[in-house]
Protein backbone atom coordinates (compact mmCIF):
# COMPACT_ATOMS: atom_id res chain seq x y z
CA UNK A 1 0.00 0.00 0.00
CA UNK A 2 1.41 3.32 -1.06
CA UNK A 3 0.92 6.69 0.58
CA UNK A 4 -0.05 9.37 -1.90
CA UNK A 5 0.08 13.08 -1.12
CA UNK A 6 -2.77 15.34 -2.13
CA UNK A 7 -0.59 17.33 -4.51
CA UNK A 8 0.53 14.09 -6.15
CA UNK A 9 -3.13 13.13 -6.62
CA UNK A 10 -3.92 16.55 -8.12
CA UNK A 11 -1.04 16.11 -10.60
CA UNK A 12 -2.23 12.60 -11.45
CA UNK A 13 -5.78 13.78 -12.10
CA UNK A 14 -4.49 16.62 -14.29
CA UNK A 15 -2.29 14.28 -16.38
CA UNK A 16 -4.35 13.36 -19.45
CA UNK A 17 -1.72 10.78 -20.45
CA UNK A 18 -2.25 8.73 -17.30
CA UNK A 19 -5.36 6.67 -16.60
CA UNK A 20 -7.27 8.25 -13.72
CA UNK A 21 -7.60 6.25 -10.51
CA UNK A 22 -10.80 5.19 -8.86
CA UNK A 23 -11.15 7.59 -5.94
CA UNK A 24 -12.73 5.52 -3.19
CA UNK A 25 -14.29 7.63 -0.45
CA UNK A 26 -14.77 5.49 2.66
CA UNK A 27 -16.30 8.16 4.89
CA UNK A 28 -19.79 8.20 6.32
CA UNK A 29 -22.63 9.64 4.18
CA UNK A 30 -22.92 12.81 6.29
CA UNK A 31 -19.20 13.48 5.74
CA UNK A 32 -19.50 13.07 1.97
CA UNK A 33 -22.48 15.44 2.09
CA UNK A 34 -20.28 18.01 3.81
CA UNK A 35 -17.21 17.79 1.56
CA UNK A 36 -16.50 15.55 -1.43
CA UNK A 37 -14.26 15.11 -4.44
CA UNK A 38 -16.12 15.07 -7.75
CA UNK A 39 -16.42 11.63 -9.29
CA UNK A 40 -15.42 9.73 -6.18
CA UNK A 41 -17.01 6.35 -5.52
CA UNK A 42 -18.56 6.32 -2.06
CA UNK A 43 -18.49 3.08 -0.08
CA UNK A 44 -18.47 3.57 3.71
CA UNK A 45 -15.67 1.72 5.45
CA UNK A 46 -18.07 -0.66 7.19
CA UNK A 47 -19.44 -1.77 3.79
CA UNK A 48 -16.11 -2.50 2.09
CA UNK A 49 -16.00 -6.25 2.93
CA UNK A 50 -19.43 -6.80 1.34
CA UNK A 51 -18.91 -4.43 -1.60
CA UNK A 52 -15.25 -4.88 -2.59
CA UNK A 53 -16.40 -6.99 -5.55
CA UNK A 54 -17.92 -3.82 -7.05
CA UNK A 55 -14.43 -2.35 -7.54
CA UNK A 56 -12.41 -2.92 -10.70
CA UNK A 57 -9.17 -4.76 -9.87
CA UNK A 58 -7.68 -3.58 -13.18
CA UNK A 59 -7.71 0.06 -12.05
CA UNK A 60 -5.58 1.76 -9.44
CA UNK A 61 -7.53 2.94 -6.40
CA UNK A 62 -6.92 5.96 -4.20
CA UNK A 63 -8.69 5.52 -0.86
CA UNK A 64 -9.62 8.62 1.08
CA UNK A 65 -11.31 9.58 4.32
CA UNK A 66 -11.21 12.64 6.57
CA UNK A 67 -7.54 12.51 7.66
CA UNK A 68 -6.23 9.24 6.20
CA UNK A 69 -6.54 6.70 9.03
CA UNK A 70 -9.71 4.88 7.95
CA UNK A 71 -8.66 4.90 4.32
CA UNK A 72 -5.32 3.38 5.30
CA UNK A 73 -7.11 0.46 6.92
CA UNK A 74 -9.27 0.01 3.83
CA UNK A 75 -6.22 0.25 1.55
CA UNK A 76 -4.45 -2.51 3.50
CA UNK A 77 -7.58 -4.68 3.34
CA UNK A 78 -8.03 -4.17 -0.41
CA UNK A 79 -4.35 -4.72 -1.13
CA UNK A 80 -4.60 -8.12 0.55
CA UNK A 81 -7.42 -8.89 -1.89
CA UNK A 82 -5.20 -8.11 -4.87
CA UNK A 83 -6.09 -4.48 -5.59
CA UNK A 84 -3.49 -1.80 -6.32
CA UNK A 85 -4.30 0.81 -3.70
CA UNK A 86 -2.89 4.15 -2.59
CA UNK A 87 -3.90 5.84 0.64
CA UNK A 88 -4.50 9.59 0.36
CA UNK A 89 -2.32 10.95 3.15
CA UNK A 90 -4.12 13.64 5.10
CA UNK A 91 -7.46 12.84 3.47
CA UNK A 92 -10.02 15.35 2.33
CA UNK A 93 -8.82 17.75 5.01
CA UNK A 94 -5.36 17.96 3.41
CA UNK A 95 -6.99 18.26 -0.03
CA UNK A 96 -8.90 21.31 1.21
CA UNK A 97 -5.84 22.87 2.86
CA UNK A 98 -3.31 22.22 0.08
CA UNK A 99 -5.17 21.80 -3.22
CA UNK A 100 -8.72 23.19 -3.26
CA UNK A 101 -9.82 25.59 -0.54
CA UNK A 102 -13.37 25.53 -1.93
CA UNK A 103 -13.79 22.05 -0.41
CA UNK A 104 -15.23 22.67 3.07
CA UNK A 105 -13.27 21.62 6.13
CA UNK A 106 -15.02 19.99 9.08
N, C-alpha and C positions, 0 to 999 in steps of 0.2 A: 504494500500500500504506500503510495507516494503522497507527500504533502505538497499542495499546490497553493501558492500565494494568490491573492486576489488580483494583483497586477498581472501575474502570469496568465490567469484565466481571462482577463480582459484582452490581453494580446492574442491569446488562442482564439477567442471568439471573433476578433477583428481580422484574423488571418484567413482570407478566402481560399487559400491553397491547402488549408488543413481541415479535415473533417471535424465538424463541431462535436463536442462531447454531449452525452445525455447529462443534463444537470438534474440531479436527484435531490429534491428538497425533502428532508426527513422530519421537518418540524411539525408541530401541531397545526390544525386548520386555522385557529385564531391567529397564530404567528404568521402564517402565509397571508392571511387577510390583512395583516398590519404592514408587512413588507415582503416583497417577492421579486425574484428575477424573472423577466419575461421568458416564456417558453420552458420553464422548469417543469419537470414531472414531479408531482407531489405524492409521496407515499409516506405517511407517518412512520416513524421508527418502529412502533409496535406492530405494524402491518407488514414489515419487510419479509419476515419468514414465510408468510402466506402468499406474498405477491411478487417475490423475487423472479418468478417465472415470467412475469410480464416484461422484464427488462431484456434488452437485446445484448447477448454476450459478445457479439461482434463489434460493438461500439464501446469506446472508452466512456467511463462514467466519472462525473465529479459530484461527490456527495457534499451536501451543505446543510448546516443547521444555524443556530443563532451565533455561537462562538467557535464551533468546531469539535466539540467533545462527542456529541451524539453521532454526528456524521462520521467521526473516526471509528466508532464502534461498528457502525453500519458498513463502512468501507472494509474493515477487517473481516466482517462476516461475509460480505459479497466476494471478497478476494478468495476466501477459502472455498467458495462455490465455483471459482474459475473466472470471475469477472476481472477486467482491468479497471481498477478504481483509484481515484485520487481523492484525498480529503481536502476540502477547501479550508485552509488554515485561517482561523479568525472568523469564519462564517459570514453571514449576511451583515453582521455588525462591521467587520473589517471592510467589506465591499462598500458599505455606506460611507465609512470614514476615508477610504483611500481611492475609491474609483468613482462612485456615483452618489453624491450627497443628496440627490433627490429621493433616494431610497430611505424611508423613515427608520430611525433608530428607536429601539424599545428596550 
